[in-house]
Amino acid sequence: MIGSTSPNLVDGRLDAKIPPGPIEQKWERHRFDMKLVSPANRRRYTVLVVGSGLAGGAAAASLGELGYNVKCFSYHDSPRRAHSIAAQGGINAAKNYRNDGDSVFRLFYDTVKGGDFRAREANVYRLAELSLNIIDQCVAQGVPFAREYGGLLDTRSFGGAQVSRTFYARGQTGQQLLLGAYQALERQVGLGTVTMDTRAEMLDLVVVDGRARGIVTRDLVTGAVESHAGDAVVLATGGYGNVFYLSTNAKASNATAIWRAHKRGAFFANPCFTQIHPTCIPVSGEHQSKLTLMSESLRNDGRVWVPKKVGDTRPPDRIPVSERDYYLERKYPSYGNLAPRDIASRAAKEVCDEKRGVGPGGRGVYLDFADAIERFGEPVIREKYGNLFEMYERITGENAYRVPMRIYPAVHYTMGGLWVDYDLMSTIPGLFVAGEANFSDHGANRLGASALMQGLADGYFILPGTLGDYLARVRPDTMDAGHPAFRATEVEVSARVRRVLSVGGKRTVDSFHRELGQLLWDYCSNGTRS
Ligand SMILES: Cc1cc2nc3c(=O)[nH]c(=O)nc-3n(C[C@H](O)[C@H](O)[C@H](O)COP(=O)(O)OP(=O)(O)OC[C@H]3O[C@@H](n4cnc5c(N)ncnc54)[C@H](O)[C@@H]3O)c2cc1C
């Protein structure tokens, strides 16, 4: 197995190659120690970037801007369709515009704590530092972040933090950030540094002499299987939450790319480290193929409660305040409704297990805006969350300005993924992994509004340096897709596709997926021990 001969394996232990020195100086020093590729030589290197969501789009645009020859792949028909577009709530940054005590160190501290002290601290510190650059970069691109009356960028609070550091563009933060990255990417496409191959699904990784040297793709329109060679490969292919079948992820999100890379020797880390998001629209029946997130930002103003009495089926407005259990405020007074996601999710499951859940099947809790509407008025709430209320009404037929929303936890985000070192390189030399596809340094981004930050830090700021360092240490060579390793991988891919397409079974693929997903949900999810 290739991973077992990885330079990251030292005496049987994985070495993340964390630079020495005080934590606040590691990245700066490392940037100085990294080798550079001279501008004139960059075009001699080909980098394959798989994925054009926030992480891949940012990486491809930045590497193209530097002058590398970049080939970017996506199974979508346009980079704008990446699942990143679904992100609603916001992106964290330690700008301290509110003067409420935020700092790089506090973002670092909150993130390490939110990651249950499992995170790789050097990486988290770097992430907190880079959060400042991300906002500047996105504003320069024209991302329309919300602003407050004085013109400064506005922020709101998110779970697990007592400062207000989440930058947002109404309930469409991911979409706006993705448009920024997409414009940067298209600019490079126009300049000829990046070629964009859409509707091309990566089905395997090609490893030659222990190094990642290319990929095999299948054209989703024609079915043609093709090889692509490069000096390095970046996987920015998103998360694998859909293994649970029902999740807030887009239906198209799948784990094929990282799974194939794993089969070729890249180590996989923390596969069970899954984020269950507390505020999703409850499951309503067998017909569903995905679940809908109601942004965590709603917990800024919505109060979570269930009836105190078991089996209380009265409509919410008939239950007096004295007979309601605002269980998050009761149990976690310092964070209240903004308790971290895992805590809020487990608490919701507990009250439903006690048979105090609401709505059909009793697997729901209320998220109630009545107090906020009384205090601020409906127009203020509409201004902040209008599109989310509208989406809720379209799905449930209920007007959440009049009756409380009903929410329940759902699989949302996978912290597990391919293991990477400080440079974001996997255990296969030359294979880099960015965004949700990597293991995010042991859940360094476990809190809300951190995934966007991590994906963009990886793509805009980390990979352009660390990948350059790798390329500077390997010479560009003339290997192309005519190498026998590519031919052999193509043959394997074609055989696999043929085998699957010729099964001739009587059940749909989805029915197997649903059954397997249910098993995972029952035995390896919210509050279960496996
Ligand atoms: C509903 C929802 C709301 C969210 N809200 C927030 C939020 O407010 N704040 C926050 O920080 N995070 C949020 N997240 C998480 C965040 O949006 C994602 O973690 C992040 O956008 C993932 O970005 P990515 O670039 O890693 O992957 P994606 O955006 O999933 O992009 C993956 C790319 O890889 C391509 N791809 C995948 N596999 C292959 C293959 N085999 N071959 C070719 N191409 C492939 C796809 O076409 C796509 O271009 C939210 C997530 C969800 C589900």
The ligand as an SDF file (V2000), in Angstrom:
LIG
                    3D

 53 58  0  0  0  0  0  0  0  0999 V2000
  -27.1560   23.5210    3.5440 C   0  0  0  0  0  0  0  0  0  0  0  0
  -25.7640   23.8570    3.9630 C   0  0  0  0  0  0  0  0  0  0  0  0
  -25.4810   25.0960    4.5200 C   0  0  0  0  0  0  0  0  0  0  0  0
  -24.1890   25.4120    4.9280 C   0  0  0  0  0  0  0  0  0  0  0  0
  -23.9370   26.6340    5.4830 N   0  0  0  0  0  0  0  0  0  0  0  0
  -22.6670   26.9410    5.8720 C   0  0  0  0  0  0  0  0  0  0  0  0
  -22.3820   28.2250    6.4390 C   0  0  0  0  0  0  0  0  0  0  0  0
  -23.2400   29.0700    6.5940 O   0  0  0  0  0  0  0  0  0  0  0  0
  -21.1010   28.4750    6.7940 N   0  0  0  0  0  0  0  0  0  0  0  0
  -20.0930   27.5660    6.6390 C   0  0  0  0  0  0  0  0  0  0  0  0
  -18.9470   27.8720    6.9700 O   0  0  0  0  0  0  0  0  0  0  0  0
  -20.3490   26.3600    6.0810 N   0  0  0  0  0  0  0  0  0  0  0  0
  -21.5970   26.0270    5.7020 C   0  0  0  0  0  0  0  0  0  0  0  0
  -21.8550   24.7990    5.1520 N   0  0  0  0  0  0  0  0  0  0  0  0
  -20.7360   23.9080    4.8370 C   0  0  0  0  0  0  0  0  0  0  0  0
  -20.0360   24.3950    3.5670 C   0  0  0  0  0  0  0  0  0  0  0  0
  -20.9710   24.9440    2.6790 O   0  0  0  0  0  0  0  0  0  0  0  0
  -19.3070   23.2720    2.8420 C   0  0  0  0  0  0  0  0  0  0  0  0
  -18.5250   22.5550    3.7520 O   0  0  0  0  0  0  0  0  0  0  0  0
  -18.3620   23.8550    1.7920 C   0  0  0  0  0  0  0  0  0  0  0  0
  -19.0400   24.7620    0.9630 O   0  0  0  0  0  0  0  0  0  0  0  0
  -17.7290   22.7500    0.9710 C   0  0  0  0  0  0  0  0  0  0  0  0
  -16.9670   23.3460   -0.0320 O   0  0  0  0  0  0  0  0  0  0  0  0
  -15.9870   22.4740   -0.9170 P   0  0  0  0  0  0  0  0  0  0  0  0
  -15.3740   23.3910   -1.9140 O   0  0  0  0  0  0  0  0  0  0  0  0
  -15.0680   21.7040   -0.0380 O   0  0  0  0  0  0  0  0  0  0  0  0
  -16.9190   21.3960   -1.6280 O   0  0  0  0  0  0  0  0  0  0  0  0
  -18.2260   21.5520   -2.6520 P   0  0  0  0  0  0  0  0  0  0  0  0
  -18.7820   22.9190   -2.6430 O   0  0  0  0  0  0  0  0  0  0  0  0
  -19.0690   20.4020   -2.3150 O   0  0  0  0  0  0  0  0  0  0  0  0
  -17.5590   21.3430   -4.0520 O   0  0  0  0  0  0  0  0  0  0  0  0
  -17.1800   20.0800   -4.5110 C   0  0  0  0  0  0  0  0  0  0  0  0
  -16.7440   20.2170   -5.9530 C   0  0  0  0  0  0  0  0  0  0  0  0
  -16.1390   19.0120   -6.3460 O   0  0  0  0  0  0  0  0  0  0  0  0
  -16.7330   18.5320   -7.5490 C   0  0  0  0  0  0  0  0  0  0  0  0
  -16.6250   17.0680   -7.4750 N   0  0  0  0  0  0  0  0  0  0  0  0
  -16.9200   16.2620   -6.4320 C   0  0  0  0  0  0  0  0  0  0  0  0
  -16.6070   14.9770   -6.7240 N   0  0  0  0  0  0  0  0  0  0  0  0
  -16.1050   14.9850   -7.9760 C   0  0  0  0  0  0  0  0  0  0  0  0
  -15.6130   13.9820   -8.8430 C   0  0  0  0  0  0  0  0  0  0  0  0
  -15.5480   12.6970   -8.4690 N   0  0  0  0  0  0  0  0  0  0  0  0
  -15.2130   14.3460  -10.0830 N   0  0  0  0  0  0  0  0  0  0  0  0
  -15.2750   15.6560  -10.4880 C   0  0  0  0  0  0  0  0  0  0  0  0
  -15.7240   16.6440   -9.7010 N   0  0  0  0  0  0  0  0  0  0  0  0
  -16.1330   16.3140   -8.4570 C   0  0  0  0  0  0  0  0  0  0  0  0
  -18.1280   19.0960   -7.5750 C   0  0  0  0  0  0  0  0  0  0  0  0
  -18.6030   19.1920   -8.8970 O   0  0  0  0  0  0  0  0  0  0  0  0
  -17.8760   20.4760   -6.9490 C   0  0  0  0  0  0  0  0  0  0  0  0
  -17.4050   21.3620   -7.9290 O   0  0  0  0  0  0  0  0  0  0  0  0
  -23.1500   24.4680    4.7610 C   0  0  0  0  0  0  0  0  0  0  0  0
  -23.4280   23.2150    4.2110 C   0  0  0  0  0  0  0  0  0  0  0  0
  -24.7300   22.9020    3.8500 C   0  0  0  0  0  0  0  0  0  0  0  0
  -25.0210   21.5170    3.3770 C   0  0  0  0  0  0  0  0  0  0  0  0
  1  2  1  0
  2  3  1  0
  2 52  2  0
  3  4  2  0
  4  5  1  0
  4 50  1  0
  5  6  2  0
  6  7  1  0
  6 13  1  0
  7  8  2  0
  7  9  1  0
  9 10  1  0
 10 11  2  0
 10 12  1  0
 12 13  2  0
 13 14  1  0
 14 15  1  0
 14 50  1  0
 15 16  1  0
 16 17  1  0
 16 18  1  0
 18 19  1  0
 18 20  1  0
 20 21  1  0
 20 22  1  0
 22 23  1  0
 23 24  1  0
 24 25  2  0
 24 26  1  0
 24 27  1  0
 27 28  1  0
 28 29  2  0
 28 30  1  0
 28 31  1  0
 31 32  1  0
 32 33  1  0
 33 34  1  0
 33 48  1  0
 34 35  1  0
 35 36  1  0
 35 46  1  0
 36 37  1  0
 36 45  1  0
 37 38  2  0
 38 39  1  0
 39 40  1  0
 39 45  2  0
 40 41  1  0
 40 42  2  0
 42 43  1  0
 43 44  2  0
 44 45  1  0
 46 47  1  0
 46 48  1  0
 48 49  1  0
 50 51  2  0
 51 52  1  0
 52 53  1  0
M  END
$$$$
